[in-house]
Amino acid sequence: MTQNRSRLIDMIDDMCEGKDVLSHSVRNVKDIMTSEVKTLTLDDTIETCLEIMTDNKIRHIPVVDIATEKEAKPSFVGIVSQRDVFRQISPYLEKIGQADSDIKALKQPLVQIVTRKPKCASPETPIQQATALMVENRVDSVPVLFGHDLVGIVTATDVLKLFVRLHAIGHLCGEKEQTGPKRRFVDLLAGNSDEAVSALSSVLGTVKDIMTEQVVSLEEQDDLDKVMKAMQRGKFRHVPVVDKQNKLIGIISDRDVLRLLPFRKSQRKPQSEVFRAELFDVEPNEPVIHQQVYRIMNRKVIYVQPSCGFQDVVKMLHEMKISCVPVTDKDKKLLGIVTVTDVMRGLLAAHALFEKIPA
């Protein structure tokens, strides 16, 4: 308890002095990871996994081997994501079209879908390094190992939560508001380290600073097959849907797609360099892939304008538990998109900049 209180005081002091709290007060994965991790074994079923994810509102569960007489602790094997589970269950589950095979799908052991040897971190791994692992490998979580023992998990949500909390502390400490014209990214190289907090607000001031402008969109008459191919080509997880005037009318995510694909009876294919190859693996004559987007898209879309503050959009993503926010003009014409990955990439860029600023 004393150690935690001391760290918090140091963090507030650093914030008041305008120091880069992200890299100096909260440094390592151990400072933000979840230590009490829900785990399952290779013999547990997809049904059990789905229940735990739903009950605990989590999207990733590490998988371990049961401890033997020679091993005092269970050994870490891999991880199962919500996407893996959605791909293995039938869209007809608990609906009128449910069949016996759909029930059997729930009884599959996790050994069928576990991702083995995922990218991992240690408790001492710097937060920015763990964040980079998630961005570079297009994953939302990183298991934390001490030696060979699982001791925690860190997720993209943890990174967002950290930023939201630090920003709130900054306000409590009377964080200085930037005055004068907005400074360019390159201009900050000549600054001092005690300007880091205000510099962050300068570099990452609005949604426009981090949004992806060359966003791929589809129209409501396009089909699911086109959605999957667009996601695989662009290696992204969300596709905005627009009308003929390029006005935003909906959005579809890879999780939406996976919920609709039929239960896969064959063995899961090995991982491929093609994005989502093993998850989007489906027979070309499968009727569902010809469903039109307007039947399956989410019409209740949260969207923002380019002038929305960076801190505001991070808070929105965190509190609403969403993974992306389309960016539109005042007439709802699509201009871009901001994802959790864009936010983490922006924070990494800001950190790299601060590291170059001389003390």
C-alpha positions, 0 to 999 in steps of 0.5 A: 500500500505504501509503495502504491501511495508513493508512486501516486504522489510522485506521479502527481508531483511530476504532472504539476511540474509538467513532466512526461508522466507516461514514461517516467512515473508509470513506466512498466507493464506491471503498473497497468496490467490486470493481475487477477487473470481468468484462465482456462485449460485446453480441455475447457469448452468454447461454451465455458469460454463464452460464458466467462467472457460474457459474465466478466465483460472481457475479450481475451482469456489465457489458456494454461496446461493443468499442473502435473505432479512435477509442475507446481503451477499450470504452464502458459500455453496461449490465448483465446480471443472473442473473435476466435470464439465467434468464428467457432459458434453458429449464427443460429445458436439459440435461434429458430434455425438452431441445429444439433450441430450448433450445440455440439460446436459449443462443446469443442475444446479450446485446444481447437482454437487456442493461439499458441506462442503469442507475443508476450511481455514481462512485468518490467517491459516498458508500457510503450514497448507493450503498446508497440507489440499490440500495434505492430501485431494487430492484437488487442492484448499481450499476456504478461509472463514472469519467466514461464509463469503467467502473472497478468495481461495488458490490453489496449483498454488498459493503455486507454484507461491510463491516458484517461486517468493521467489526463484527469490527474492533470486537470486536478493538478491545474495542468497548464493550457497551451496558449498561442498558435499550435506548434508543429510536430517538428518544432517540439524537437527544440523544446525542453522536457518540462514542456512534455505535457503541454506538448502532448496537447499540441501534437495530439490536439484533435481527432484530425491529428490521428485519424486515418483519412484514406478510409475504405467504405462500402455501400449498403447494397454491397455483400458480406464477401466484399466486406471480408475482402476489403478488410483483408486487403486493408488489414483493418477491422471496421468498415463504415457504410455510406450512401450515394452522397458519401454520408455515414449510415452505418458501420460493420466490424470484423466481429459482426462478420464472424458472428454471421459465418457458419460453424466451421466443422473442419480443423482450423487452418494454420495462421497465414500472412493474409489478414484474417485468413483463418477466421474468414475461411468459408466456402465460396458457395456459402449463402451468408457471404452474399447477404447485403450490408444493410441487413447486418450493419450497425446503424447506431454509430457514434461519430465525431467531427475532426475538431473533436479533442484528442482527449475527448475521443480517447475518453469516448472509446474507453467509456463506451467500450467501442473500438472505433469512431468514424469522422464526418463533417457537419453534414455526416459526410465521411472524412476518416476514422479513428480506431484504438490502434490509431490512438496507441500509434499517436501516443507512441509517436508522441513518446518517441518525440519526447525521448528526443527532446534534450533534458 
